[in-house]
Each structure stands twice: as structure tokens, then as C-alpha cells.
Amino acid sequence: MKSFIETAASRETSEELMEAIFRVAGRDEGRAVKIWEDGPTDAELTAIIEIVTGNGRTETTDYCWGSAGSGWATLFN
């Protein structure tokens, strides 16, 4: 069985974003899947953005989240 992060390509999601989701989920595979499928809470979104962008060193649009594409941060916000 593939780990959550290893499903990045099949979910059309950037691996860096998958790693950030997984970290925010407390490294809990089931919780990470729930965040990915249902969208993050405001607190989770803030944490994911901070992790994936390195606290603003890159743009959120550099990463894709499934069908939300590179607009994921504003879509969930």
C-alpha cells in the first residue's frame, strides 16, 4: 500500500504539498487523506501554507492541489 505522500502523482498534487498536509495531520495517514479530500480548516490551511512556502519564500501558486490546481490556497481560504 502506498503512503499518503506517494499518492501525490495520482492525486495530481505537488509532493511538497502532500508532505505539508501530512505534517499538519500529525503524520496520521487517515487524517491527511481527510484534509486532502475535505479541505483544510482555517488553522490547517495556515499551517500548510507556512510549511509549503517556507514561510513565504515561495508562492502558493508554485504548488498544485488536485482539481483546485495552483489556486488551492485562495479556493480554501
C-alpha positions in Angstrom: 0.0 0.0 0.0 1.3 3.4 -0.9 1.9 6.0 1.7 -0.1 9.3 1.5 2.8 11.2 0.1 3.5 8.5 -2.5 0.0 9.2 -3.9 0.9 12.7 -5.0 1.0 11.9 -8.7 -2.3 10.1 -8.8 -3.9 12.9 -6.8 -2.4 15.5 -9.2 -0.9 17.2 -6.1 2.6 18.5 -5.6 4.7 16.2 -3.4 5.8 19.2 -1.3 2.1 20.0 -0.6 1.4 16.4 0.2 4.3 16.4 2.7 2.9 19.6 4.3 -0.6 18.1 4.6 0.9 15.0 6.2 2.9 17.1 8.7 -0.2 19.2 9.6 -2.2 15.9 10.1 0.3 14.9 12.7 1.8 12.3 10.4 -1.6 10.4 10.6 -2.3 8.9 7.1 -6.1 8.8 7.7 -6.3 12.4 8.9 -4.1 13.5 5.9 -6.4 11.9 3.5 -9.4 13.6 5.2 -7.7 17.0 4.9 -6.9 16.4 1.3 -10.4 15.2 0.4 -12.5 17.6 2.5 -10.2 20.6 2.5 -8.4 22.0 5.5 -9.7 24.1 8.4 -8.5 27.7 8.6 -5.8 26.7 11.1 -4.7 23.7 9.0 -4.6 25.9 5.8 -2.4 28.5 7.5 0.0 25.8 8.7 0.1 24.1 5.3 0.8 27.4 3.6 3.6 28.2 6.1 5.2 24.8 5.6 4.9 24.5 1.8 6.0 28.1 1.1 8.8 28.1 3.7 7.1 31.0 5.5 6.7 33.0 2.3 10.0 32.1 0.4 7.9 30.6 -2.4 4.4 31.3 -3.7 1.4 29.0 -3.0 0.8 29.0 -6.8 4.1 27.1 -7.2 2.2 24.0 -5.9 -0.9 22.2 -7.1 -3.7 20.5 -5.0 -5.7 18.2 -7.2 -8.6 19.8 -9.1 -8.1 23.1 -7.3 -4.8 23.4 -9.1 -2.4 26.2 -8.3 -5.3 28.3 -6.9 -5.8 26.0 -3.9 -4.8 28.5 -1.2 -7.4 31.0 -2.3 -10.0 28.4 -3.0 -9.8 27.0 0.5 -9.4 30.5 2.1 
